[in-house]
Amino acid sequence: MTHPVSTYRLQIRADFDLDAAADVTAYLRALGVDWAYLSPILEAAAGSDHGYDVVDTSRVDPARGGAEGLVRFHGAARAAGLGILVDIVPNHMGVADPSRNAWWWDVLTHGRSSRHADAFDVDWAHGSGRLRLPILGAEIEDVLAAGELTVDAEAGVVRYFDTALPLAPGSLDADADDIRGVLQRQHWELVHWRRDADLNYRRFFTVTSLAGVRVEREPVFAATHAEVGRWFRDGLVDGLRIDHPDGLADPGGYLTRLAELTGDAHVVVEKILEHGEQLPGWWATAGTTGYDAMAEIDRVLVDPAGAPVLDALDARLRAESGMAPVTSYADLIHDTKRAIADTAQHAEVRRLVRLLPAELAGAGDADAVDALAELLANFPVYRAYLPAGAGHLEHAVAETARRRPDLAARAAAVADLIVADPHGELATRFMQTTGPVMAKGVEDTAFYRYTRLGTLTEVGGDPSVFALDVDGFHAAAGMRQSGWPHASTALSTHDTKRSEDVRARLSVLAELPERWAETLDRLRAVASTGNGPFDALLWQAIVGAWPASPGRLHAYAEKAARESAENTTWADLDAAFEARVHAVVDAAFGAARELVESFAGEIVGFGRSNALSAKLLQLAAPGVPDVYQGTELWDLSLVDPDNRRPVDYTVRRDLLARIDGGWTPEIDESGAAKLLVTSRTLRLRRDRPHLFTRYTPLPAAGPAAGHAVAFDRGGAIAVATRLPVGLAARGGWGDTVLLLPPGEWRDELTGRRHAGGEAPLSEVLATYPVALLRPAAEAASGAARAASGTADTAFGNAASAAAGSNPQEQV
């Protein structure tokens, strides 16, 4: 099995298709990237920028370049010495426009007799044999009265505005003018979109336009993965990223079948691990997509001393806003998860109730619904993989008994049924529901309410864990080296709430909590939503992403307000509150602009120090680092779709050429210093893998020792600065030293050489807050190899020609 050394994520869409991606492969090679990593490329819904709403698994999306585009991209990637990793979506398919999805269309046409009926996860009995579609803007009688539903007999469809739905064969043989009768004779039933609690098909989370697919059934797996299998047979692709495996009935079994299909190719899974949770060791995967590493890197750069002040600020903001205090983060997420179980996931909870025996469900199902919803709210991880992980269910039962003694017996009885048949339908569907409740309740709700420090409310992170000390970081990195050395590590993704550089800037607030509290009070005096904690979130986003366009910040503010679901929601907008939200953004460009710019100016330098440290730690530490498109320069993006904006590769090529020509950039707004760190670390990992074979912490000694984190990867040494505000306050490194192994060491970023032993950090980090060292003798031999034309790559010597002369030795 071949594993990547590093990856670079490209968002493939109509305006950046596979041919456009092919055009940047030579740049990726020069940057030091090992594999190109593509977002989903199977045919998706029209106009989809993300590609997760696949409508046809049998072909590469023509809008993204089609099969021929993939061949051309493959050729360009190979010429540049790059492997290829592709994101695939086994859990669901896009059904927003039924006419675009042939399988869904056939199911709507023929119902349970459709040849594709088994492909989708439908509870036909609950719908009296009909598939319920929540697409109406009002109740059916009102829609009919308004004449918004029409029968097009010639086309064989019913039309509702731009949506066409197929007529069942023979359904017009009776009175075709009786539209109510025609509707009754279909294999689908139209309902108001607010009636999603009555749905009878599994969705992706709460998205009714993404229908769950049953890949656990072998014919469905074979059909949905035929094109993916062809990629591997034809040598077009080297590895896969699996989206949302927790939605599958049997994630471990799926990965086993995938390994058979791909010949044990490199596969990583988008699996969110809660704090302290381990990835199932029996899965056929190289590891996760790296959110666990992201949380560790963020937290080692956060000052734990800031927690009490930020906690007190949050408590004051809540009190001033007439809000109840947060007694604990656990209580907060219990309530947000329970709200999701009672609303957005209510259809899934009711489906679970239908699987219970009558004596447990009861004559009415209210008590059973209550008990199941409470179990889901108390489940501590995204899901368990029974029979392993039964302890998580025991925890949920105990918490349910503690919080709701009246439900204790019923909850315990439900849990007993689940454990008794760990592969049965009840257990499987319960585990398919814990994930959506967690994701929507925590990431998409609680993260917008628990606002003391934005760095911490990131996908895969536990915001109740405020910081991580250096020893804790080393322990986590050592475990990754020994257990999951080929797992991905990430800092930014298409799903992150804030980019790595925004989080790095916001981490500074933990070192300046009193100054931030004072500044926030002044900002709120200019403009406030009336919700103090939400003000904190919004003003953090503004100073964290500054400078940003008004349009970007308005879009973020509106999404954040609705996701928090405290004062306004996606379903029930509060116009007055949202007006106040937008007024805050307007104030940032008006009455509060001077204050915003002043405070952002105070923290920007420290934020850049954090950002360079985070980048080096990610790129040099164990695992396979992924660079999200464009983040080799400063990237101040917020939540999607802001983080999926086009990338200017011309600027990046030009800056890299200047660096390779001998330029040592300043740490300024250009971001070239980050490009230097990124390119030199990626190149060293790719071209000198023997320098990255182990993980050994390196200690610092002296008064500022706590501001350094350093490690030896087996010849390559990474040195990073943490808590830069405190370091500046103490006057710098002073006589603090880093204890280097014997010999002479060369910094890949500056060319400066350092003797082994007690190396003064004031010299090692004289130019940048980070250093990347390797043995000077090895560096010289590497230069000789480069001069002789030797190339160490996994995909052949063609890479040397594509990249031109090896700039690894140039500074």
C-alpha positions, 0 to 999 in steps of 0.5 A, a space after each residue: 500500500 502506498 501512502 501520501 507524505 502530504 496532500 493538498 485539497 482542491 475544491 473542484 467545481 464548474 469554475 475550477 474544473 479538473 482541467 483548471 486543477 491540472 494547470 496547478 499541478 506543477 505549482 503543487 509539485 514546486 510547493 512540495 506537495 506529494 498528493 493532490 486531494 480532490 473534492 467529490 467529482 461524481 456527477 452532482 446536482 446542477 450548480 453544486 459548488 461542494 459536490 456532496 449532493 451526488 446524483 449519478 454515481 456512474 460517471 465523473 461530473 461533466 460540469 467538473 470536467 467529466 471522464 476525459 477531464 479526470 484522464 487529463 488531470 491524472 496525466 498532469 498529476 503524474 507528470 508532476 510526480 503527484 498521487 491522487 486522492 479523491 473524496 467520495 460520498 457513500 452515505 447519501 445522494 442528492 434528490 433536490 431535483 428528482 429529474 436529475 437522479 435516475 434512481 430516485 426518479 424510478 423509485 418515485 415512478 414505481 414505488 416499492 416495485 422500482 428496481 432501485 427501491 432497495 438503494 434508498 433507506 425508506 420505511 414504506 410501511 410508515 408511509 402506507 406504501 408512499 414516499 413522503 416528500 416535504 417540498 410544499 411551501 404550505 399545506 396541500 389543500 392551500 397549495 391546491 387552492 392556489 393552483 400551484 400543482 398541475 398535471 402535465 399529462 403529455 410529459 407524464 409529470 406533476 409540476 410544482 413550480 420548478 419541480 417535476 415529479 413522475 406520474 405512476 404508470 396508469 395513474 391517469 387512466 381514471 379521471 385525469 382532471 381530478 388532481 386530488 385523485 391523481 395525487 392519491 394514485 402516486 407512489 409519493 406524497 407531497 407534504 409541507 416542508 415543516 412536516 419533516 417529522 413525518 418523513 419516512 426516508 433517512 436523510 443526511 443530518 437534516 437535509 431532506 434533499 439528501 436521501 440516505 443510500 443503503 450501501 450495506 446491501 451488496 448490489 447497492 455497493 456494487 452499483 454505487 462504486 462501479 465507477 470508483 472501482 474503475 478509477 483504481 483498475 485504470 490507475 487514475 486514482 491512488 486513494 480515497 477520503 470517505 465522507 461521513 462513514 458514521 451515517 452508514 449501517 456498518 462503517 467497518 464492513 463498508 471499509 472492508 469491502 472498499 479495501 477489496 475493491 481498491 486493492 487496499 488503497 490508502 483510505 481516510 475517513 471523515 470521523 469526528 473523535 470526541 476528546 479521548 476517543 480512539 478510532 476503531 482499530 479494526 477498520 481498514 483505514 489509514 486514519 481520520 481526516 485530521 480534526 483530532 490533530 487540529 484540536 491538539 495544535 490549536 490548544 497547545 497555542 492557547 494560554 490556559 491562564 486566560 480561561 478564568 477571565 474569559 469565563 467571567 466575561 461570558 457569565 457577565 454577558 449572559 447576566 447583562 442579557 437576562 440569560 441563564 448562566 451556563 452551568 457546564 458545557 455538558 449541560 449546554 450540549 445536552 439541551 441543544 442535542 435534545 432540541 435537535 432530537 425533538 425537532 430536526 431529528 424527530 422523524 428519525 426518533 419516531 422511526 426508532 420507536 416503530 422498531 420497539 415492541 408494543 409493550 415498550 412503545 406503549 399505546 401512545 408513543 410519547 413516553 418512548 419518544 421521550 426516552 429515546 430522545 433523552 438517550 440520544 441527547 446523553 450519548 457521549 460520542 458520535 456513535 458506537 460500533 456495537 458490540 464494541 463501545 457498549 459503554 457509551 450506551 451505558 453512560 447514556 442510560 446513567 445520564 438519562 436516569 440522573 437527569 430524568 428518573 421518570 424515564 430511567 426504566 424505559 431507557 434502560 429497557 431500550 438499551 437492553 434491546 440494543 445491546 442484545 442484538 448489536 447488529 439488528 435494525 434497532 441498534 443499527 438505526 440508533 447508531 445512525 441517529 446519534 451522529 446527526 443529533 451530535 453534529 447538529 446539536 453541537 457543531 451547528 448549534 452549541 458552537 454558536 452559543 458557547 462563545 468565550 473563545 472562538 478558537 475552541 469551537 471548531 469541528 472535532 474539538 471539545 471547547 470545554 478543553 481550553 488548552 493543552 500543555 506541551 507535554 500533552 501535545 507531545 503525548 498526542 503526537 507520539 500516539 499518532 506516530 505509533 498508532 496512526 502514522 498515515 492518518 491525515 492532519 488538518 488545520 483548515 478544511 471545507 467544513 471548518 468554522 474558521 480558518 487556521 489563521 483566524 483561529 490563530 489570531 483569536 488564540 491571542 485573546 486568551 493571552 489578553 483576556 482583560 484587554 479583550 473584555 474592555 474592547 468588547 464592552 466598547 464595541 458593544 456600546 457602539 452596536 449590540 444584538 442584545 445577546 451578549 454571548 452572540 455579540 462576543 462571537 460576532 465581534 470575534 469573527 470581525 476582528 479575527 477575519 479583519 480586513 474582510 468585505 462587508 458582504 462576507 461578514 454579513 453572510 457569516 453573521 446571518 448564518 451564525 445567528 440562525 445556527 445558534 437558534 436562540 433568537 432567530 432560526 432558519 425556519 422562523 426568522 426574527 427580522 428585528 433580531 437579524 436587523 440588529 445582527 446586520 447593524 453590528 456588521 455595519 458598525 464595524 465599517 462605520 462607527 466602530 471601524 477605528 476601534 476594530 482596526 486598532 484592536 486588530 492591529 494590536 493582535 495581528 502580529 501575535 496571531 501571525 506568530 501563532 499561525 506560523 507555529 501552527 503550520 509548522 507543527 501540523 506539517 512536521 508532526 506525525 501524520 499526513 498533513 493536508 494543506 487546504 487550498 490557498 492556505 499556504 498564504 494567510 487565509 482569513 476565511 470563516 464558515 462555508 461558503 466563505 472558505 470555498 472562495 476561488 484561490 489566486 494561484 498566480 500570486 502564489 506562484 510568483 511569491 514562491 518563485 521569489 522565495 526560491 530566488 533567494 528572498 527571505 520574506 518579512 512576516 507581513 500582510 503578503 503571507 510569504 513567510 507562511 509560504 516559506 514555512 509551508 514549502 520548505 517543510 513539505 519539500 523536506 518531508 517529501 524529498 527526505 522521508 528518512 528524516 521523519 521516521 520517529 517522534 522525540 520531544 526536545 526540551 528547552 531550558 531557561 526562563 522562557 522554556 514554556 514558550 517553546 515546543 520542539 521535537 525531533 522527527 528522526 533528523 528533522 527538528 521543528 521548533 515553534 513559539 507558543 504564547 507570544 504575548 507573554 514572551 514579548 512581555 518578558 522581553 524575549 527568550 533571554 538565555 533560554 536554550 533548546 537542547 539539540 542533539 550533537 552535530 551541526 544543524 541547518 535551518 531550512 527557513 533561513 540557512 542559518 547554522 546552529 551547533 548542537 547542545 545548548 542552542 540559544 533560542 534567541 538565535 534559533 528563532 532570531 528571524 521567524 518564530 519557527 525553525 526547521 532544522 536538519 543535519 548540516 552534513 545531510 543538507 550538503 549531501 542533499 544539495 549534491 544529489 539535487 545537483 546530480 539530478 537525483 529525485 526521491 519521489 513515489 511517482 518517478 523522475 518525471 517530477 524533476 522535469 515538471 518542477 524544474 531545478 530542485 529549489 529545496 536547497 535554495 533560500 
